[in-house]
């Protein structure tokens, strides 16, 4: 499979070079694209100085828009990508799992493969998020199961691989983003979603997109989208 890693990046000057170095070292046959989401901390200059493959959004537009921009870039290339993989710029994701996700996608004929921190207790992340993250994950798990009948152990995972059967949808529908509500949409449309048990690292430096969105507001939006927007699309 020809795979593109889309790496949304916002103010990750302290992390991004280490992340890209790991990708280049471990995934020689995988392309990557950093989508600089209007960073103001010097990330853009670092990407340019080190000749890292990137595109820039002039203002901060958020994770959904950054990922959609990466997918738009992918579909415009003369090379056809069999899959696009969302990969975080904060150092939490481990590149060596990408071939395992590819293998699972091919073996199961999956349209989406989610890297799960909770599918196998021996591969769990070193958690420091506390009760609020456990609560958010539990609520989203239960809601996905209620709406679709499917059990997804890690709905908030930011490491996901999308086959060419689904990733073009992200540029055809501006309401579709790389978030838990899109899992409900894909399952309702009878796309196959599988999970791979992985470990993840703690974030190296800085704060995540989720903190910037405020957890309560994020949960309200996700629940509303799952119950109303995705259900009636």
N, C-alpha and C positions, 0 to 999 in steps of 0.2 A: 504494500500500500504506500502511496505517496501522501505524506502527512505534513500539515502545516501547524506549528504551534503559534497561537495568537496570544501574546503576552500583554494584557492591559497594564498600563503603568502610570501611576500618579504620585509624584514626589517620592521616588524610590532611588534617589542618588546613592544612598548608602548600600543598597541591596542589588541593584540591577546588574552591575558588572559581574558580581559573583554568580548570579542566576544564569546569565547568558554564557559565562565561561563554563558552567556545569553542563548546560545544554550542548554546547559545541564539543565538549570533551566526551560526553557519554552518548550523544545521538548524532553520529556523523551523517546518517542518511535522512535526517529529519530537518526540514526547513523551519525557520521561525520568523516571526514579525513582531516587533515591539510596537505597541500603539501608545504613544506618549499622550496622555489625556490632559493636556494643558498644564504640565508641571511647571512649578515656579521656583524649585529649589536647585536648579542647575542640572537636572536629569537630562534635559534636551541636549545641552552642551556636551555632557559626558557621552551620550549615545553617538553624537556626531564625531567627537574627537576619537572615539575608539572604533569607528566605522561599523557600528552595530546596525543591522538591518531594522529600520524603523520608519514609521510615519507619525506625524504630529497633528493633534487637534489644537486649534489656536486657543481654545478656552476649555476649562474643565467641564465635561459633559456627563460624566458618570460612567460606571462600569458597563451598563447596557449599550450605550452609544459607542464606547471604545471597542467593545467586542464586535458590535455590528460593523464598525469601520474596518476591523481586521478581516471579517468575513467578506465584506465588499471588495477589499483588496484581493482576496483569494479568488473570488469568482471572476475577476477581471484579468487574471494572469493567463498567459498562453498555456501554462502547465495546468493540467487538471489534478486537483487534490482529491484523493479518495476520502480523506477525513480531515477535519479541522479540530484541533484540541485547544481548549481553554487552559492556560497555564499562568499561575500567579507570579507576580514580580517580586514577592516579598521573601522568597527563600523557603517557603513551607513545602512546596511540591518537589518531589524527588524524580529526576529525569529517567531513572532506570525503570520506572513503572510504565513508561510509554509503550515499549514493545509488548509488555504483558497486556495492556489495554488493547493494543492492536490485535494480538492473538485472540483475545476473548471476543472482540468484535467480529473477527473472521470466523471463529469457531461456532459462535452462537447466532451469526447473522444479525447481530444487534445493530440498531440504528443509533443508539446512544449508549456509551459506557461511562459510568460514574465511578471515580475512585473513592472508595468508602473507608473512612477511619474507624467504622464501628461494625463492619461485617465480620471481622475476625479479631477477637480480643487480644491476640498476640501481635497485631499490627496497629494498635491504637496510638493516637497522638498523645504526647505528654501534655495533658490538658491544664490550662491555667485560666479558663474562661469562667469557671464558677457556675452557679445555679442558673443564671440567666441564659447561658448558651445551651445547657441541658434542657431547660424549659422550652426554648425556641425550637430545638431539634425535635423534641417529643411532640409538640403541638403540630409541627409541619408533617412529621411522620404519620401521625394519626389522621390528619386531614387528607393527605394523599391516599392513604389506605381507604378512608371512608368514601372518597370521590371516585376512586379507580379500582379498588380491590387489590392493589399491588402494594407490597411492602418495600419501601426504599429506606435503607438504614441511615443514609447520610445525605439528606436532601439539600443541605447547605454547602456541600463540597464544591470547591471552585476548580477542581480538576476533572474535566469532562471531555470526552471525545465524541464528536458528532460525525456521522457518516455523510456522504454526499447526497443521501436520500433526504436529509433534514437540514444540514447547515445552510443551504441557500435560503431557507425560510426566514432566517434572521435578517436578511436584507430585503425580503419581500414584505415583511410585516414589522413595522417599527414598534409595535407593542410587545414583540417577542424578544425576551432577553435571557441571558444565561443565569437564571434564577430558579428557585424551587417551583414557581408557578408554571414555568415552561415544561417541567416534568409532567404535570397534570395534563397539559395540552397534548404532549406527545403520546402519553398513554391513552388518552381519550381517542386520539386519531389512530390507535392500533399500531403505533410504532413500538419496536421492541427496545426495552431499556434494561440493561444489565449493570451489575456492580462488581467491581474488583476490590478485594481487601488490600489496603495499603497502609503504610505508615506515613506520617507527615511530620515535618520539623516545626518547632515553634518559629514564629516570625523573627527575623534577624533584628531589624530596626524599624521604628516608625509605627504608624497606625493603619488599620485596614480600611477598605472602602466601607465595610459594614459599620464601623465606628462613626465614619463621616456621615452616614445616613441616619444615625441614631437608632438603636435597636428597637425601641417601641414603635417608632414610625415605620421602620422596615417591616416589622411583624404585621402591623395593621395593613400595610399595602399588600403583603404577600397573601394574607388570609382573605382580604377583599378580592384580590385578583383570582385566587383559586375558587372561591365560592360564586363569584358573579361573572368576572370578565372571561376567564378561561372556560367556564361552564357553558357560556352561551356563544362562544365563537364558532 
